[in-house]
Amino acid sequence: MSFTVLKEKIELRPIFSAGFDPDQNKHRIIVLAGPTASGKTDLAISLAEIIGGEIISADSMQVYQKMDVGTAKPTSLQKNKVPHHLIDIVDVKNPFSVVQFCEQAYLALRGIIARKNVPIVVGGTGFYIHSFLYGPPLGPESDPEIRSDLEKKMKMLGPEVMYERLQMIDPDYARTITENDKHKIIRALEIILISKAKVSDIPRSTDIVSKNFDFRCWFVHYPKKELYERIEKRCDKMIEMGLIEEVKRLKEIGLEENRSASQAIGYRQCLDYLRTDQTQEDFKAFVQKFKQASRKYAKRQFTWFRNEKMFRWLDLKKHDIEYVKEVILQDFEH
C-alpha cells in the first residue's frame, strides 16, 4: 500500500504502512465535534461504553499536564470508565504542534484498531480535527519569533495592509482568502518568510486519510442563546473549581514560557488578572473577559465546522441525548 502524498512527512508513513486494509472493510471511526460546553465529552463516554470505544482527544490544550480545570478535562472517574488518549502527554512549558498531534493521534488510532475497539475522536479544535481527517499541513512548522513579529505588524498596520503585502508576494494564494482572514494572512506570510517559497507552490494536504477510513462525523450543538448560557455557567463553575489557583501554580512552573498554552481561553484572561491589584472590580472585569472570549470561541467553532463537509449536525435542544446516541449508533452499525 503506497502513501506517496505524505512524502513530505516521511515520519508518518510507518503509522499507515501496516494493519489497515482499506480495500476490504474500512475501519469505522466516530468523530464527535462541537463547540465548548456542548456536552461532547459525556456523550462520547456514553457511546464508548456501549460500543467498546476508546477516546482520542482532539483538544489542543488538554494535551498539557496540570491544565485541568480550564480545559474541562475528563475526570479520573470518566477516564477509568473509558480509555482516553492524548491527554496529559506534554509538559506545560513545551509547545505542541498540529503535526505532533497527528503523529500521536494516528499511533493511538492504530493501537485502538489492533485491540478491535472503536476509535472515537472528540474535540472542538477545528484545525486539529481537520488535520486528523485530511493529513497534517505540509508547510513548515511555526516559528514563534516570526509569528510574534507578524502579529505585532497586523495590530499596528491592520489586515488590509498585510493582505496587500500577501497579494504582492503570492497573488495566487491571496485570491483564495480575504483580508478578513487574519490568521491565514499571518500564516501565509510566516510560511513565505521561513521557506522562501510561495504558499501556492506548497502541496496541499489531500484526502488520503479519509479515503482509507470510514469516518462518521458529527457536530453536536445547542442554539447560540442556550449555548451561551451554558458557557457562562461553565466559566463560573471553572472559577469555583479553582481556575485562578490552577493558573497561579502553572505560572510558577513555566506556563508563560509556552506562548500557545498561555494564550488559551481562561488562562490568558486569568494571567492578565493576576497582573492587576486583584480588586473586586478587577475580578469582575476578568470574569467578563473570560466569558466574552469563550462565547467568541464558540462562534468561531460554528464557523469552522460549517465549512467541514463531512460533518452532520445534531441540535441538542431539538433532540434529547438518548435520541442523539441512537442516531449515531444506528449510523455506525449501518
C-alpha positions in Angstrom: 0.0 0.0 0.0 1.5 3.3 -1.0 1.0 6.7 0.6 3.2 8.9 -1.7 1.2 12.0 -0.9 2.8 12.0 2.5 6.3 12.0 1.2 6.9 15.5 2.8 6.1 13.8 6.2 8.1 10.7 5.9 8.0 10.1 9.7 4.2 9.5 9.5 4.4 6.8 6.8 5.2 3.8 9.1 2.0 4.5 11.0 0.0 3.8 7.9 2.1 1.0 6.5 0.6 -2.0 8.3 -2.5 -3.1 10.0 -5.0 -1.4 7.7 -6.7 -2.7 4.6 -8.9 0.0 3.0 -9.7 -2.3 0.1 -11.7 -4.6 2.3 -13.8 -3.3 5.2 -12.8 0.2 6.0 -12.4 0.8 9.7 -15.2 2.9 11.0 -14.3 5.9 13.2 -16.7 8.2 15.1 -15.6 11.8 15.1 -17.6 13.9 17.6 -17.1 17.7 17.4 -18.9 20.6 18.9 -18.5 24.0 20.5 -17.3 24.4 24.0 -19.8 23.5 26.7 -21.9 21.4 24.3 -21.5 18.2 26.3 -19.4 16.3 23.8 -17.3 14.6 26.5 -20.2 13.0 28.3 -21.8 11.9 25.0 -18.5 10.4 23.8 -18.0 8.4 27.0 -21.6 7.1 26.9 -21.1 6.0 23.3 -17.8 4.4 24.1 -19.3 2.4 27.0 -22.0 1.0 24.6 -19.8 0.0 21.7 -16.4 -0.7 23.3 -14.8 2.6 22.3 -11.6 4.4 23.2 -11.4 8.2 23.0 -8.8 10.2 21.2 -8.9 13.8 22.4 -8.7 16.4 19.7 -8.3 19.3 22.1 -5.2 21.4 21.6 -5.0 22.3 25.3 -5.9 19.0 27.0 -2.5 17.6 25.9 -0.8 19.7 28.6 -0.2 18.4 32.0 -1.8 20.2 35.0 -4.0 22.3 32.7 -7.1 20.6 34.1 -9.8 23.0 35.3 -9.6 25.5 32.5 -9.6 22.8 29.7 -12.5 20.9 31.2 -10.5 17.6 31.1 -12.3 14.4 31.7 -12.3 13.5 35.4 -10.4 10.5 36.8 -13.7 8.7 37.1 -14.5 9.3 33.4 -11.0 8.1 32.4 -11.5 5.0 34.4 -14.7 4.2 32.6 -13.2 4.5 29.1 -9.6 4.6 27.9 -8.5 8.2 26.8 -5.6 9.1 24.6 -3.7 12.4 24.0 -4.5 13.8 27.4 -1.7 15.0 29.8 1.1 14.0 27.4 3.1 17.2 27.3 4.8 19.4 30.0 3.1 22.8 30.1 6.4 24.5 29.1 6.7 22.6 25.9 4.8 23.8 22.8 2.8 21.1 21.0 2.1 21.4 17.2 -0.6 20.0 15.0 1.9 17.8 13.3 2.8 16.2 16.7 -0.9 15.8 17.3 -1.4 13.9 14.1 1.6 11.7 14.8 0.3 10.8 18.3 -3.4 10.5 17.1 -2.6 8.1 14.3 -0.5 6.0 16.6 -3.4 5.9 19.1 -5.8 5.0 16.2 -3.7 2.1 15.1 -3.5 0.7 18.7 -7.3 1.0 19.2 -8.0 -0.8 16.0 -5.4 -3.5 16.8 -7.3 -4.1 20.1 -10.5 -4.4 18.0 -12.1 -1.4 19.8 -13.8 1.6 18.2 -11.9 4.9 17.9 -14.0 7.9 19.0 -12.2 11.2 18.2 -13.6 14.0 20.4 -12.9 17.7 20.5 -13.6 21.2 19.4 -10.3 22.3 17.9 -11.2 22.5 14.3 -7.7 22.7 12.9 -6.7 19.6 14.8 -9.7 17.6 13.6 -9.3 18.8 10.0 -5.7 17.7 10.1 -6.6 14.3 11.5 -9.1 13.8 8.7 -7.1 15.0 5.8 -3.5 14.8 7.0 -1.2 17.4 8.7 -0.3 20.6 6.9 2.7 20.2 4.6 4.2 23.7 5.2 7.0 24.4 7.7 6.2 24.4 11.4 5.5 27.8 13.0 8.4 30.0 14.2 7.4 31.8 17.4 9.6 34.8 16.8 8.5 35.3 13.2 4.8 34.7 14.2 5.1 37.2 17.0 6.6 39.9 14.8 3.8 39.4 12.1 1.1 39.6 14.8 2.5 42.9 16.0 2.6 44.2 12.5 -1.0 43.0 12.0 -2.1 45.1 15.0 -0.1 48.1 14.0 -0.8 48.2 10.3 -4.1 46.4 10.1 -5.3 43.4 8.0 -5.8 45.4 4.8 -2.1 46.4 4.6 -0.9 42.9 5.5 -3.3 41.4 2.9 -1.9 43.8 0.2 1.6 42.5 1.1 0.5 39.0 0.6 -1.1 39.9 -2.7 2.1 41.3 -4.0 4.2 38.2 -3.0 1.7 35.4 -3.6 -1.3 36.6 -5.6 -2.5 33.1 -6.4 -2.9 32.2 -2.7 -4.2 35.6 -1.8 -7.1 35.1 -4.2 -8.2 32.1 -2.1 -8.7 34.2 1.1 -9.9 37.6 2.1 -8.4 40.5 4.1 -10.7 39.4 7.0 -8.8 36.1 7.3 -6.2 37.5 9.7 -4.9 34.1 10.9 -4.5 32.8 7.3 -2.7 36.0 6.2 -0.2 35.8 9.1 0.3 32.1 8.5 0.9 32.6 4.8 3.4 35.4 5.4 5.1 33.2 8.0 5.4 30.3 5.6 6.9 32.6 2.9 9.5 34.0 5.4 10.5 30.6 6.7 10.5 28.6 3.4 11.4 31.4 0.9 8.6 29.9 -1.2 5.1 30.9 -2.1 2.2 29.2 -0.2 0.6 28.4 -3.6 3.7 26.3 -4.5 3.5 24.1 -1.4 1.5 20.8 -1.9 -1.9 20.9 -0.1 -3.0 18.2 2.3 -5.1 15.7 0.4 -7.9 13.4 1.5 -5.5 10.5 1.8 -6.6 9.8 5.4 -10.3 10.0 4.8 -10.0 7.7 1.7 -8.7 4.9 3.9 -11.1 5.1 6.8 -14.8 5.3 7.2 -15.3 8.5 9.2 -18.7 9.1 10.8 -18.5 12.8 11.6 -21.0 14.6 13.9 -21.2 18.2 15.1 -23.4 18.4 18.3 -24.6 21.8 19.4 -27.2 23.9 21.1 -28.7 27.1 19.5 -26.4 30.0 20.4 -28.7 31.5 23.0 -28.8 28.3 25.0 -25.1 27.6 24.3 -24.0 31.0 25.6 -25.9 30.4 28.8 -24.2 27.1 29.2 -20.8 28.7 28.5 -21.3 31.4 31.2 -22.3 28.8 33.8 -19.3 26.7 32.8 -17.0 29.7 33.3 -18.5 30.4 36.7 -18.0 26.7 37.6 -14.4 26.7 36.5 -13.7 29.7 38.7 -15.4 28.0 41.6 -13.4 24.8 41.0 -10.1 26.7 41.3 -9.1 28.1 37.9 -7.3 31.1 39.4 -5.3 28.8 41.8 -4.5 26.5 38.9 -3.1 29.3 36.8 -1.0 30.6 39.8 0.5 27.1 40.1 1.1 26.8 36.3 2.7 30.3 36.2 5.2 29.1 38.7 6.2 26.1 36.6 6.5 27.9 33.3 3.1 28.4 31.7 4.2 31.8 30.3 7.1 30.2 28.5 4.6 28.4 26.3 3.1 31.0 24.1 0.3 28.7 22.9 -0.8 27.4 26.3 -0.6 30.8 27.9 -2.9 32.2 25.3 -5.6 29.6 25.9 -9.0 31.0 26.8 -9.4 31.3 30.5 -5.7 31.1 31.1 -4.8 34.3 29.2 -7.6 36.3 31.0 -6.5 34.9 34.3 -2.9 35.7 33.8 -3.9 39.3 32.9 -6.0 39.4 36.1 -3.0 38.2 38.2 -1.0 41.2 37.0 -3.6 43.6 38.4 -4.2 44.7 42.0 -6.9 42.0 42.1 -9.6 44.3 43.4 -13.3 43.4 43.2 -13.5 45.5 40.0 -10.5 43.7 38.5 -12.2 40.3 39.3 -15.4 41.4 37.6 -13.5 42.5 34.6 -11.7 39.2 34.5 -14.9 37.2 34.6 -16.5 39.3 31.9 -13.5 38.9 29.6 -13.3 35.2 30.2 -17.0 34.7 29.3 -16.7 37.0 26.3 -13.7 35.2 24.9 -15.4 31.8 25.5 -18.5 33.0 23.6 -16.4 34.3 20.7 -14.5 31.0 20.6 -17.8 29.1 20.3 -18.8 31.4 17.5 -15.6 30.6 15.6 -16.2 26.9 16.2 -19.6 27.1 14.5 -18.0 29.0 11.6 -15.2 26.4 11.2 -17.4 23.4 11.2 -19.9 24.9 8.7 -17.1 24.5 6.2 -16.3 20.9 7.1 -18.4 19.0 4.6 -18.0 15.6 6.3 -19.9 16.7 9.4 -23.6 16.2 10.1 -25.2 18.4 12.7 -27.3 17.4 15.6 -29.2 20.0 17.6 -29.3 19.0 21.3 -32.2 21.3 22.0 -34.4 19.6 19.4 -33.3 16.1 20.3 -32.7 14.6 23.7 -29.4 12.8 24.4 -30.8 9.3 24.1 -32.2 10.1 20.6 -28.8 11.6 19.6 -27.0 8.5 20.8 -29.4 6.2 18.9 -28.9 8.2 15.7 -25.1 8.0 16.0 -25.1 4.3 16.9 -27.5 3.3 14.1 -25.4 5.2 11.6 -22.3 3.5 12.9 -23.8 0.0 12.7 -25.1 0.5 9.2 
